[in-house]
Amino acid sequence: MVLLHCDWGPYHGCGLGYDKTTLKTEIVYNSTPNGYFGGIWMSGAAPSVDEKWQYLLAVGNGSVGDNNNSFCPVNRSESALKLTLPENT
């Protein structure tokens, strides 16, 4: 997974995963697809990954949920995230 590093608005926290052989884009993650300013707080460093290849990220400065519903799984700014990759990646 590749994380884009910058802080120019409007921005979203984005991660991209590529096939290691073909470099075809396999995974796209956007922390705030229907929101705003969900930056991934990594300071340009690589994400943390556990032994199961789950990515651990801190996201901040933006919207949470749709229409400020914090229980909605969309628009996960102001969150600590654990992203699990599909089995075949």
N, CA, C and O atoms as a CHARMM CRD file, in Angstrom:
* protein
*
  356
    1    1 MET  N      0.84400  -1.16000   0.00000 PROA 1      0.00000
    2    1 MET  CA     0.00000   0.00000   0.00000 PROA 1      0.00000
    3    1 MET  C      0.89600   1.23200   0.00000 PROA 1      0.00000
    4    1 MET  O      1.90900   1.27100   0.69800 PROA 1      0.00000
    5    2 VAL  N      0.52100   2.22900  -0.78100 PROA 2      0.00000
    6    2 VAL  CA     1.24700   3.48800  -0.86400 PROA 2      0.00000
    7    2 VAL  C      0.36400   4.57800  -0.26700 PROA 2      0.00000
    8    2 VAL  O     -0.81300   4.68100  -0.61100 PROA 2      0.00000
    9    3 LEU  N      0.92000   5.38200   0.61400 PROA 3      0.00000
   10    3 LEU  CA     0.18200   6.50400   1.19000 PROA 3      0.00000
   11    3 LEU  C      0.73900   7.79400   0.62800 PROA 3      0.00000
   12    3 LEU  O      1.95300   7.99100   0.57800 PROA 3      0.00000
   13    4 LEU  N     -0.15800   8.67500   0.20300 PROA 4      0.00000
   14    4 LEU  CA     0.24500   9.95200  -0.36500 PROA 4      0.00000
   15    4 LEU  C      0.47600  10.95200   0.75800 PROA 4      0.00000
   16    4 LEU  O     -0.29800  10.99000   1.71500 PROA 4      0.00000
   17    5 HSD  N      1.51200  11.75100   0.66300 PROA 5      0.00000
   18    5 HSD  CA     1.90300  12.62800   1.76600 PROA 5      0.00000
   19    5 HSD  C      1.82600  14.09700   1.35200 PROA 5      0.00000
   20    5 HSD  O      2.62000  14.55700   0.53200 PROA 5      0.00000
   21    6 CYS  N      0.87100  14.82800   1.92000 PROA 6      0.00000
   22    6 CYS  CA     0.78300  16.27400   1.73700 PROA 6      0.00000
   23    6 CYS  C     -0.34500  16.80500   2.61800 PROA 6      0.00000
   24    6 CYS  O     -1.08300  16.02800   3.22500 PROA 6      0.00000
   25    7 ASP  N     -0.47600  18.11400   2.68700 PROA 7      0.00000
   26    7 ASP  CA    -1.49100  18.73400   3.53400 PROA 7      0.00000
   27    7 ASP  C     -2.07100  19.95200   2.82700 PROA 7      0.00000
   28    7 ASP  O     -2.13200  21.04100   3.39800 PROA 7      0.00000
   29    8 TRP  N     -2.49400  19.76200   1.58700 PROA 8      0.00000
   30    8 TRP  CA    -3.07100  20.84600   0.79700 PROA 8      0.00000
   31    8 TRP  C     -4.55400  20.58300   0.62500 PROA 8      0.00000
   32    8 TRP  O     -4.93300  19.57000   0.03700 PROA 8      0.00000
   33    9 GLY  N     -5.39300  21.46400   1.12000 PROA 9      0.00000
   34    9 GLY  CA    -6.83300  21.28400   1.02400 PROA 9      0.00000
   35    9 GLY  C     -7.37400  21.56400  -0.36800 PROA 9      0.00000
   36    9 GLY  O     -6.73600  22.28500  -1.13600 PROA 9      0.00000
   37   10 PRO  N     -8.50800  21.02500  -0.70900 PROA 10     0.00000
   38   10 PRO  CA    -9.17300  19.99500   0.09700 PROA 10     0.00000
   39   10 PRO  C     -8.42100  18.67200  -0.02700 PROA 10     0.00000
   40   10 PRO  O     -7.93000  18.33900  -1.10600 PROA 10     0.00000
   41   11 TYR  N     -8.32900  17.92900   1.04900 PROA 11     0.00000
   42   11 TYR  CA    -7.58700  16.68100   1.00800 PROA 11     0.00000
   43   11 TYR  C     -8.36300  15.55500   1.68200 PROA 11     0.00000
   44   11 TYR  O     -9.28800  15.78200   2.46200 PROA 11     0.00000
   45   12 HSD  N     -7.95400  14.34500   1.35400 PROA 12     0.00000
   46   12 HSD  CA    -8.47900  13.11700   1.94300 PROA 12     0.00000
   47   12 HSD  C     -7.28600  12.22800   2.26200 PROA 12     0.00000
   48   12 HSD  O     -6.22900  12.37000   1.64800 PROA 12     0.00000
   49   13 GLY  N     -7.44000  11.32200   3.20700 PROA 13     0.00000
   50   13 GLY  CA    -6.41000  10.31900   3.44600 PROA 13     0.00000
   51   13 GLY  C     -6.60000   9.19300   2.45700 PROA 13     0.00000
   52   13 GLY  O     -7.66700   8.57900   2.42000 PROA 13     0.00000
   53   14 CYS  N     -5.59900   8.91000   1.66200 PROA 14     0.00000
   54   14 CYS  CA    -5.71500   7.89500   0.60900 PROA 14     0.00000
   55   14 CYS  C     -4.61300   6.86500   0.72500 PROA 14     0.00000
   56   14 CYS  O     -3.48100   7.19100   1.08400 PROA 14     0.00000
   57   15 GLY  N     -4.94300   5.62700   0.42300 PROA 15     0.00000
   58   15 GLY  CA    -3.97200   4.54800   0.33100 PROA 15     0.00000
   59   15 GLY  C     -4.23300   3.77100  -0.94100 PROA 15     0.00000
   60   15 GLY  O     -5.38500   3.53800  -1.30700 PROA 15     0.00000
   61   16 LEU  N     -3.17200   3.36900  -1.61500 PROA 16     0.00000
   62   16 LEU  CA    -3.28300   2.60700  -2.85900 PROA 16     0.00000
   63   16 LEU  C     -2.46500   1.33900  -2.72800 PROA 16     0.00000
   64   16 LEU  O     -1.33600   1.37300  -2.23800 PROA 16     0.00000
   65   17 GLY  N     -3.02800   0.21600  -3.16600 PROA 17     0.00000
   66   17 GLY  CA    -2.31200  -1.06100  -3.16300 PROA 17     0.00000
   67   17 GLY  C     -2.15900  -1.56200  -4.58300 PROA 17     0.00000
   68   17 GLY  O     -3.10200  -1.52300  -5.37300 PROA 17     0.00000
   69   18 TYR  N     -0.95200  -2.03900  -4.90600 PROA 18     0.00000
   70   18 TYR  CA    -0.63600  -2.48200  -6.26500 PROA 18     0.00000
   71   18 TYR  C     -0.24500  -3.95000  -6.27600 PROA 18     0.00000
   72   18 TYR  O      0.31600  -4.45700  -5.30400 PROA 18     0.00000
   73   19 ASP  N     -0.54400  -4.63600  -7.38200 PROA 19     0.00000
   74   19 ASP  CA    -0.05800  -5.98500  -7.60600 PROA 19     0.00000
   75   19 ASP  C      1.46000  -5.93600  -7.74200 PROA 19     0.00000
   76   19 ASP  O      1.98100  -5.11900  -8.50200 PROA 19     0.00000
   77   20 LYS  N      2.17400  -6.78900  -7.02600 PROA 20     0.00000
   78   20 LYS  CA     3.63300  -6.70500  -7.00900 PROA 20     0.00000
   79   20 LYS  C      4.27500  -7.11300  -8.32700 PROA 20     0.00000
   80   20 LYS  O      5.43800  -6.79100  -8.56700 PROA 20     0.00000
   81   21 THR  N      3.53900  -7.81600  -9.18700 PROA 21     0.00000
   82   21 THR  CA     4.09600  -8.24100 -10.47100 PROA 21     0.00000
   83   21 THR  C      3.72700  -7.29800 -11.60400 PROA 21     0.00000
   84   21 THR  O      4.58200  -6.90600 -12.39700 PROA 21     0.00000
   85   22 THR  N      2.44900  -6.93400 -11.67900 PROA 22     0.00000
   86   22 THR  CA     1.96100  -6.13700 -12.81000 PROA 22     0.00000
   87   22 THR  C      1.87200  -4.64100 -12.50800 PROA 22     0.00000
   88   22 THR  O      1.73400  -3.83000 -13.42400 PROA 22     0.00000
   89   23 LEU  N      1.94900  -4.27900 -11.24200 PROA 23     0.00000
   90   23 LEU  CA     1.75100  -2.90600 -10.76300 PROA 23     0.00000
   91   23 LEU  C      0.34800  -2.37300 -11.05600 PROA 23     0.00000
   92   23 LEU  O      0.12100  -1.16300 -11.04200 PROA 23     0.00000
   93   24 LYS  N     -0.57900  -3.27500 -11.31600 PROA 24     0.00000
   94   24 LYS  CA    -1.98700  -2.90800 -11.48700 PROA 24     0.00000
   95   24 LYS  C     -2.54700  -2.49200 -10.12200 PROA 24     0.00000
   96   24 LYS  O     -2.27900  -3.14100  -9.11000 PROA 24     0.00000
   97   25 THR  N     -3.32700  -1.40200 -10.10500 PROA 25     0.00000
   98   25 THR  CA    -3.95400  -0.95000  -8.86300 PROA 25     0.00000
   99   25 THR  C     -4.97600  -1.99800  -8.41500 PROA 25     0.00000
  100   25 THR  O     -5.90100  -2.33200  -9.15600 PROA 25     0.00000
  101   26 GLU  N     -4.80200  -2.50700  -7.21100 PROA 26     0.00000
  102   26 GLU  CA    -5.68300  -3.54400  -6.66700 PROA 26     0.00000
  103   26 GLU  C     -6.58300  -3.01500  -5.55000 PROA 26     0.00000
  104   26 GLU  O     -7.70500  -3.48900  -5.37300 PROA 26     0.00000
  105   27 ILE  N     -6.08700  -2.03300  -4.80100 PROA 27     0.00000
  106   27 ILE  CA    -6.81700  -1.52900  -3.64200 PROA 27     0.00000
  107   27 ILE  C     -6.77600  -0.00600  -3.63700 PROA 27     0.00000
  108   27 ILE  O     -5.73000   0.59500  -3.88300 PROA 27     0.00000
  109   28 VAL  N     -7.91100   0.60900  -3.35700 PROA 28     0.00000
  110   28 VAL  CA    -7.97700   2.05700  -3.17500 PROA 28     0.00000
  111   28 VAL  C     -8.74800   2.30800  -1.88800 PROA 28     0.00000
  112   28 VAL  O     -9.87600   1.83800  -1.73500 PROA 28     0.00000
  113   29 TYR  N     -8.14900   3.04000  -0.96900 PROA 29     0.00000
  114   29 TYR  CA    -8.82600   3.41500   0.26800 PROA 29     0.00000
  115   29 TYR  C     -8.82300   4.92900   0.40100 PROA 29     0.00000
  116   29 TYR  O     -7.78700   5.57200   0.23200 PROA 29     0.00000
  117   30 ASN  N     -9.98600   5.49700   0.70300 PROA 30     0.00000
  118   30 ASN  CA   -10.15000   6.92800   0.92600 PROA 30     0.00000
  119   30 ASN  C    -10.81500   7.08200   2.28300 PROA 30     0.00000
  120   30 ASN  O    -11.92500   6.58900   2.48200 PROA 30     0.00000
  121   31 SER  N    -10.15900   7.75600   3.21800 PROA 31     0.00000
  122   31 SER  CA   -10.69100   7.87100   4.57800 PROA 31     0.00000
  123   31 SER  C    -11.97100   8.70800   4.66500 PROA 31     0.00000
  124   31 SER  O    -12.76800   8.51500   5.58300 PROA 31     0.00000
  125   32 THR  N    -12.17800   9.62400   3.73200 PROA 32     0.00000
  126   32 THR  CA   -13.36900  10.48200   3.76400 PROA 32     0.00000
  127   32 THR  C    -13.95400  10.63200   2.35700 PROA 32     0.00000
  128   32 THR  O    -13.90500  11.72300   1.79000 PROA 32     0.00000
  129   33 PRO  N    -14.50700   9.55600   1.78100 PROA 33     0.00000
  130   33 PRO  CA   -15.01000   9.64000   0.40400 PROA 33     0.00000
  131   33 PRO  C    -16.16200  10.62200   0.22500 PROA 33     0.00000
  132   33 PRO  O    -16.29700  11.22100  -0.84300 PROA 33     0.00000
  133   34 ASN  N    -16.99400  10.79900   1.24700 PROA 34     0.00000
  134   34 ASN  CA   -18.12600  11.72900   1.17000 PROA 34     0.00000
  135   34 ASN  C    -17.92800  12.90600   2.10700 PROA 34     0.00000
  136   34 ASN  O    -18.86200  13.67100   2.34800 PROA 34     0.00000
  137   35 GLY  N    -16.72800  13.06000   2.63600 PROA 35     0.00000
  138   35 GLY  CA   -16.46700  14.10000   3.62100 PROA 35     0.00000
  139   35 GLY  C    -15.28500  14.96800   3.23100 PROA 35     0.00000
  140   35 GLY  O    -15.06600  15.26200   2.05600 PROA 35     0.00000
  141   36 TYR  N    -14.52700  15.37500   4.24600 PROA 36     0.00000
  142   36 TYR  CA   -13.44700  16.31900   4.00400 PROA 36     0.00000
  143   36 TYR  C    -12.34500  16.16300   5.04800 PROA 36     0.00000
  144   36 TYR  O    -12.59100  15.70800   6.16500 PROA 36     0.00000
  145   37 PHE  N    -11.14500  16.54300   4.67300 PROA 37     0.00000
  146   37 PHE  CA    -9.97900  16.69300   5.54100 PROA 37     0.00000
  147   37 PHE  C     -9.68200  15.48900   6.43400 PROA 37     0.00000
  148   37 PHE  O     -9.36800  15.66700   7.61000 PROA 37     0.00000
  149   38 GLY  N     -9.77300  14.29400   5.91400 PROA 38     0.00000
  150   38 GLY  CA    -9.44400  13.08400   6.67300 PROA 38     0.00000
  151   38 GLY  C     -8.00900  12.67700   6.44900 PROA 38     0.00000
  152   38 GLY  O     -7.75300  11.58900   5.93400 PROA 38     0.00000
  153   39 GLY  N     -7.06800  13.51800   6.82100 PROA 39     0.00000
  154   39 GLY  CA    -5.65400  13.24400   6.58600 PROA 39     0.00000
  155   39 GLY  C     -5.12000  12.10600   7.43800 PROA 39     0.00000
  156   39 GLY  O     -5.46900  11.98700   8.61200 PROA 39     0.00000
  157   40 ILE  N     -4.26700  11.26400   6.84500 PROA 40     0.00000
  158   40 ILE  CA    -3.60700  10.19000   7.57500 PROA 40     0.00000
  159   40 ILE  C     -2.35900  10.78100   8.22200 PROA 40     0.00000
  160   40 ILE  O     -1.50700  11.34300   7.53300 PROA 40     0.00000
  161   41 TRP  N     -2.25000  10.65600   9.53000 PROA 41     0.00000
  162   41 TRP  CA    -1.16100  11.26600  10.29300 PROA 41     0.00000
  163   41 TRP  C      0.01700  10.29700  10.35600 PROA 41     0.00000
  164   41 TRP  O      0.09700   9.45200  11.24700 PROA 41     0.00000
  165   42 MET  N      0.92300  10.43700   9.39800 PROA 42     0.00000
  166   42 MET  CA     2.08900   9.55900   9.33400 PROA 42     0.00000
  167   42 MET  C      3.39000  10.35600   9.22600 PROA 42     0.00000
  168   42 MET  O      4.47000   9.77600   9.33700 PROA 42     0.00000
  169   43 SER  N      3.31200  11.65200   9.01600 PROA 43     0.00000
  170   43 SER  CA     4.49200  12.51200   8.85100 PROA 43     0.00000
  171   43 SER  C      5.43400  12.01000   7.77100 PROA 43     0.00000
  172   43 SER  O      6.64900  12.17100   7.87800 PROA 43     0.00000
  173   44 GLY  N      4.87700  11.40400   6.73200 PROA 44     0.00000
  174   44 GLY  CA     5.68200  10.91400   5.61900 PROA 44     0.00000
  175   44 GLY  C      6.29600   9.55500   5.85100 PROA 44     0.00000
  176   44 GLY  O      6.98700   9.03900   4.97300 PROA 44     0.00000
  177   45 ALA  N      6.06500   8.95400   7.01400 PROA 45     0.00000
  178   45 ALA  CA     6.63500   7.64200   7.33100 PROA 45     0.00000
  179   45 ALA  C      5.73800   6.52400   6.80200 PROA 45     0.00000
  180   45 ALA  O      4.59600   6.75800   6.40700 PROA 45     0.00000
  181   46 ALA  N      6.26500   5.33400   6.80400 PROA 46     0.00000
  182   46 ALA  CA     5.48200   4.16100   6.39200 PROA 46     0.00000
  183   46 ALA  C      4.42800   3.84600   7.45300 PROA 46     0.00000
  184   46 ALA  O      4.61000   4.17800   8.62500 PROA 46     0.00000
  185   47 PRO  N      3.32500   3.20600   7.04900 PROA 47     0.00000
  186   47 PRO  CA     2.30200   2.83200   8.02800 PROA 47     0.00000
  187   47 PRO  C      2.79700   1.69300   8.92000 PROA 47     0.00000
  188   47 PRO  O      3.71700   0.95800   8.56200 PROA 47     0.00000
  189   48 SER  N      2.17700   1.57000  10.06700 PROA 48     0.00000
  190   48 SER  CA     2.44300   0.42700  10.93900 PROA 48     0.00000
  191   48 SER  C      1.68100  -0.77400  10.39700 PROA 48     0.00000
  192   48 SER  O      0.53800  -0.64800   9.95700 PROA 48     0.00000
  193   49 VAL  N      2.31800  -1.93200  10.43100 PROA 49     0.00000
  194   49 VAL  CA     1.70500  -3.16200   9.94700 PROA 49     0.00000
  195   49 VAL  C      1.94100  -4.24800  10.98400 PROA 49     0.00000
  196   49 VAL  O      3.05600  -4.40200  11.48100 PROA 49     0.00000
  197   50 ASP  N      0.89000  -5.00500  11.31400 PROA 50     0.00000
  198   50 ASP  CA     1.08000  -6.07500  12.28700 PROA 50     0.00000
  199   50 ASP  C      1.42700  -7.38900  11.59400 PROA 50     0.00000
  200   50 ASP  O      1.61500  -7.42300  10.37800 PROA 50     0.00000
  201   51 GLU  N      1.51200  -8.47800  12.37700 PROA 51     0.00000
  202   51 GLU  CA     1.93400  -9.77600  11.84300 PROA 51     0.00000
  203   51 GLU  C      0.93600 -10.38100  10.85000 PROA 51     0.00000
  204   51 GLU  O      1.28500 -11.29600  10.10400 PROA 51     0.00000
  205   52 LYS  N     -0.30000  -9.87700  10.83700 PROA 52     0.00000
  206   52 LYS  CA    -1.31600 -10.34900   9.88800 PROA 52     0.00000
  207   52 LYS  C     -1.44800  -9.41500   8.69400 PROA 52     0.00000
  208   52 LYS  O     -2.41300  -9.51500   7.93600 PROA 52     0.00000
  209   53 TRP  N     -0.50000  -8.51500   8.51600 PROA 53     0.00000
  210   53 TRP  CA    -0.50200  -7.51600   7.44000 PROA 53     0.00000
  211   53 TRP  C     -1.72000  -6.60800   7.50600 PROA 53     0.00000
  212   53 TRP  O     -2.25400  -6.20700   6.47100 PROA 53     0.00000
  213   54 GLN  N     -2.16200  -6.28200   8.71100 PROA 54     0.00000
  214   54 GLN  CA    -3.21200  -5.29300   8.90400 PROA 54     0.00000
  215   54 GLN  C     -2.53000  -3.94500   9.11300 PROA 54     0.00000
  216   54 GLN  O     -1.60900  -3.82200   9.92000 PROA 54     0.00000
  217   55 TYR  N     -2.99100  -2.94100   8.37700 PROA 55     0.00000
  218   55 TYR  CA    -2.39800  -1.60900   8.43600 PROA 55     0.00000
  219   55 TYR  C     -3.05800  -0.80900   9.55700 PROA 55     0.00000
  220   55 TYR  O     -4.28400  -0.77900   9.66200 PROA 55     0.00000
  221   56 LEU  N     -2.25300  -0.16900  10.38500 PROA 56     0.00000
  222   56 LEU  CA    -2.74000   0.61400  11.51400 PROA 56     0.00000
  223   56 LEU  C     -2.44600   2.07900  11.23300 PROA 56     0.00000
  224   56 LEU  O     -1.29000   2.46700  11.06500 PROA 56     0.00000
  225   57 LEU  N     -3.50600   2.89700  11.18300 PROA 57     0.00000
  226   57 LEU  CA    -3.37800   4.29000  10.77600 PROA 57     0.00000
  227   57 LEU  C     -4.13400   5.20700  11.73100 PROA 57     0.00000
  228   57 LEU  O     -5.15900   4.82300  12.29300 PROA 57     0.00000
  229   58 ALA  N     -3.62400   6.40700  11.90500 PROA 58     0.00000
  230   58 ALA  CA    -4.33200   7.45700  12.64600 PROA 58     0.00000
  231   58 ALA  C     -4.78700   8.50300  11.63400 PROA 58     0.00000
  232   58 ALA  O     -3.99300   8.97000  10.81800 PROA 58     0.00000
  233   59 VAL  N     -6.06400   8.86700  11.69000 PROA 59     0.00000
  234   59 VAL  CA    -6.65300   9.81400  10.74500 PROA 59     0.00000
  235   59 VAL  C     -7.24500  10.97000  11.53600 PROA 59     0.00000
  236   59 VAL  O     -7.86400  10.75600  12.57800 PROA 59     0.00000
  237   60 GLY  N     -7.05900  12.20800  11.04500 PROA 60     0.00000
  238   60 GLY  CA    -7.57200  13.33100  11.79600 PROA 60     0.00000
  239   60 GLY  C     -7.92800  14.54500  10.95900 PROA 60     0.00000
  240   60 GLY  O     -7.65500  14.61500   9.76100 PROA 60     0.00000
  241   61 ASN  N     -8.55000  15.50000  11.64000 PROA 61     0.00000
  242   61 ASN  CA    -8.86600  16.84100  11.14200 PROA 61     0.00000
  243   61 ASN  C    -10.10500  16.93600  10.27000 PROA 61     0.00000
  244   61 ASN  O    -10.29500  17.97200   9.63400 PROA 61     0.00000
  245   62 GLY  N    -10.94000  15.95100  10.20000 PROA 62     0.00000
  246   62 GLY  CA   -12.05100  16.06600   9.27000 PROA 62     0.00000
  247   62 GLY  C    -13.36300  15.50800   9.76800 PROA 62     0.00000
  248   62 GLY  O    -13.61500  15.41200  10.96900 PROA 62     0.00000
  249   63 SER  N    -14.18600  15.14500   8.81000 PROA 63     0.00000
  250   63 SER  CA   -15.55100  14.70500   9.07900 PROA 63     0.00000
  251   63 SER  C    -15.59300  13.25200   9.53900 PROA 63     0.00000
  252   63 SER  O    -14.70700  12.45400   9.23400 PROA 63     0.00000
  253   64 VAL  N    -16.66200  12.93400  10.29200 PROA 64     0.00000
  254   64 VAL  CA   -16.88100  11.58200  10.79000 PROA 64     0.00000
  255   64 VAL  C    -18.29100  11.15800  10.42300 PROA 64     0.00000
  256   64 VAL  O    -19.25600  11.84400  10.76000 PROA 64     0.00000
  257   65 GLY  N    -18.41700  10.02700   9.73100 PROA 65     0.00000
  258   65 GLY  CA   -19.72600   9.50600   9.34300 PROA 65     0.00000
  259   65 GLY  C    -20.41200  10.38700   8.31700 PROA 65     0.00000
  260   65 GLY  O    -19.90400  11.44800   7.95500 PROA 65     0.00000
  261   66 ASP  N    -21.54900   9.94900   7.86100 PROA 66     0.00000
  262   66 ASP  CA   -22.39100  10.77200   6.99400 PROA 66     0.00000
  263   66 ASP  C    -23.31500  11.60200   7.87100 PROA 66     0.00000
  264   66 ASP  O    -23.91600  11.07100   8.80500 PROA 66     0.00000
  265   67 ASN  N    -23.43700  12.87600   7.59100 PROA 67     0.00000
  266   67 ASN  CA   -24.27400  13.79600   8.36100 PROA 67     0.00000
  267   67 ASN  C    -23.92700  13.79100   9.84700 PROA 67     0.00000
  268   67 ASN  O    -24.81400  13.86800  10.69800 PROA 67     0.00000
  269   68 ASN  N    -22.61100  13.69800  10.16100 PROA 68     0.00000
  270   68 ASN  CA   -22.10200  13.69500  11.53800 PROA 68     0.00000
  271   68 ASN  C    -22.60600  12.53300  12.38700 PROA 68     0.00000
  272   68 ASN  O    -22.62000  12.63000  13.61400 PROA 68     0.00000
  273   69 ASN  N    -23.02300  11.42600  11.74600 PROA 69     0.00000
  274   69 ASN  CA   -23.40300  10.21500  12.45700 PROA 69     0.00000
  275   69 ASN  C    -22.13000   9.42000  12.71800 PROA 69     0.00000
  276   69 ASN  O    -21.61500   8.77100  11.80800 PROA 69     0.00000
  277   70 SER  N    -21.61500   9.45800  13.93900 PROA 70     0.00000
  278   70 SER  CA   -20.33700   8.83400  14.26200 PROA 70     0.00000
  279   70 SER  C    -20.36400   7.30700  14.18800 PROA 70     0.00000
  280   70 SER  O    -19.30600   6.67900  14.21100 PROA 70     0.00000
  281   71 PHE  N    -21.54000   6.69900  14.10000 PROA 71     0.00000
  282   71 PHE  CA   -21.64200   5.24800  13.98100 PROA 71     0.00000
  283   71 PHE  C    -21.55700   4.77300  12.53000 PROA 71     0.00000
  284   71 PHE  O    -21.39700   3.57800  12.28400 PROA 71     0.00000
  285   72 CYS  N    -21.65900   5.67400  11.58700 PROA 72     0.00000
  286   72 CYS  CA   -21.56800   5.33500  10.16600 PROA 72     0.00000
  287   72 CYS  C    -20.12000   4.97700   9.83100 PROA 72     0.00000
  288   72 CYS  O    -19.21600   5.71800  10.21700 PROA 72     0.00000
  289   73 PRO  N    -19.86200   3.86700   9.12500 PROA 73     0.00000
  290   73 PRO  CA   -18.48400   3.46300   8.81700 PROA 73     0.00000
  291   73 PRO  C    -17.81800   4.27600   7.70700 PROA 73     0.00000
  292   73 PRO  O    -16.64300   4.06300   7.40800 PROA 73     0.00000
  293   74 VAL  N    -18.55000   5.19800   7.09900 PROA 74     0.00000
  294   74 VAL  CA   -17.99900   6.04000   6.04000 PROA 74     0.00000
  295   74 VAL  C    -17.44600   7.31800   6.66700 PROA 74     0.00000
  296   74 VAL  O    -17.93100   7.76300   7.70700 PROA 74     0.00000
  297   75 ASN  N    -16.43900   7.90200   6.03800 PROA 75     0.00000
  298   75 ASN  CA   -15.80500   9.14400   6.51200 PROA 75     0.00000
  299   75 ASN  C    -15.20500   8.96100   7.90300 PROA 75     0.00000
  300   75 ASN  O    -15.73500   9.44800   8.90100 PROA 75     0.00000
  301   76 ARG  N    -14.10300   8.25600   7.93500 PROA 76     0.00000
  302   76 ARG  CA   -13.48400   7.88400   9.20500 PROA 76     0.00000
  303   76 ARG  C    -12.34700   8.80200   9.60900 PROA 76     0.00000
  304   76 ARG  O    -11.28200   8.32100   9.99300 PROA 76     0.00000
  305   77 SER  N    -12.54000  10.09400   9.53500 PROA 77     0.00000
  306   77 SER  CA   -11.56700  11.00900  10.09700 PROA 77     0.00000
  307   77 SER  C    -11.74700  10.98400  11.60700 PROA 77     0.00000
  308   77 SER  O    -12.75800  10.49500  12.11000 PROA 77     0.00000
  309   78 GLU  N    -10.76100  11.51200  12.32900 PROA 78     0.00000
  310   78 GLU  CA   -10.78100  11.48400  13.79300 PROA 78     0.00000
  311   78 GLU  C    -10.90500  10.05200  14.30700 PROA 78     0.00000
  312   78 GLU  O    -11.68000   9.77500  15.22200 PROA 78     0.00000
  313   79 SER  N    -10.12500   9.13600  13.70100 PROA 79     0.00000
  314   79 SER  CA   -10.22200   7.72000  14.03600 PROA 79     0.00000
  315   79 SER  C     -8.86100   7.04700  14.04700 PROA 79     0.00000
  316   79 SER  O     -7.91500   7.50900  13.41000 PROA 79     0.00000
  317   80 ALA  N     -8.78100   5.94900  14.78100 PROA 80     0.00000
  318   80 ALA  CA    -7.66600   5.01200  14.66900 PROA 80     0.00000
  319   80 ALA  C     -8.20600   3.84700  13.84900 PROA 80     0.00000
  320   80 ALA  O     -9.21500   3.24600  14.21600 PROA 80     0.00000
  321   81 LEU  N     -7.54500   3.52500  12.74800 PROA 81     0.00000
  322   81 LEU  CA    -8.05100   2.52500  11.81400 PROA 81     0.00000
  323   81 LEU  C     -7.17300   1.29000  11.77600 PROA 81     0.00000
  324   81 LEU  O     -5.95500   1.37400  11.92900 PROA 81     0.00000
  325   82 LYS  N     -7.80500   0.13700  11.57000 PROA 82     0.00000
  326   82 LYS  CA    -7.09600  -1.09200  11.25700 PROA 82     0.00000
  327   82 LYS  C     -7.67700  -1.57900   9.94500 PROA 82     0.00000
  328   82 LYS  O     -8.83000  -2.00500   9.88400 PROA 82     0.00000
  329   83 LEU  N     -6.86400  -1.51300   8.88400 PROA 83     0.00000
  330   83 LEU  CA    -7.31100  -1.90900   7.55400 PROA 83     0.00000
  331   83 LEU  C     -6.78900  -3.30900   7.25200 PROA 83     0.00000
  332   83 LEU  O     -5.58900  -3.56700   7.34500 PROA 83     0.00000
  333   84 THR  N     -7.69400  -4.20300   6.89300 PROA 84     0.00000
  334   84 THR  CA    -7.33400  -5.58800   6.58200 PROA 84     0.00000
  335   84 THR  C     -7.37900  -5.77600   5.08400 PROA 84     0.00000
  336   84 THR  O     -8.36700  -5.43100   4.43500 PROA 84     0.00000
  337   85 LEU  N     -6.30800  -6.32300   4.53300 PROA 85     0.00000
  338   85 LEU  CA    -6.23400  -6.56800   3.09200 PROA 85     0.00000
  339   85 LEU  C     -7.03700  -7.80700   2.72400 PROA 85     0.00000
  340   85 LEU  O     -7.19000  -8.71200   3.54400 PROA 85     0.00000
  341   86 PRO  N     -7.55400  -7.85700   1.48900 PROA 86     0.00000
  342   86 PRO  CA    -8.22200  -9.08100   1.01800 PROA 86     0.00000
  343   86 PRO  C     -7.24400 -10.25500   1.06600 PROA 86     0.00000
  344   86 PRO  O     -6.03100 -10.05400   1.02000 PROA 86     0.00000
  345   87 GLU  N     -7.76600 -11.46900   1.15600 PROA 87     0.00000
  346   87 GLU  CA    -6.95800 -12.67700   1.29900 PROA 87     0.00000
  347   87 GLU  C     -5.92300 -12.86500   0.18900 PROA 87     0.00000
  348   87 GLU  O     -4.81500 -13.32400   0.46600 PROA 87     0.00000
  349   88 ASN  N     -6.24700 -12.52800  -1.03600 PROA 88     0.00000
  350   88 ASN  CA    -5.38100 -12.85500  -2.17500 PROA 88     0.00000
  351   88 ASN  C     -4.39200 -11.76200  -2.54700 PROA 88     0.00000
  352   88 ASN  O     -3.82300 -11.81600  -3.63700 PROA 88     0.00000
  353   89 THR  N     -4.16100 -10.76800  -1.68800 PROA 89     0.00000
  354   89 THR  CA    -3.21400  -9.70700  -2.04300 PROA 89     0.00000
  355   89 THR  C     -1.88900  -9.92100  -1.36500 PROA 89     0.00000
  356   89 THR  O     -0.96700  -9.12600  -1.54600 PROA 89     0.00000
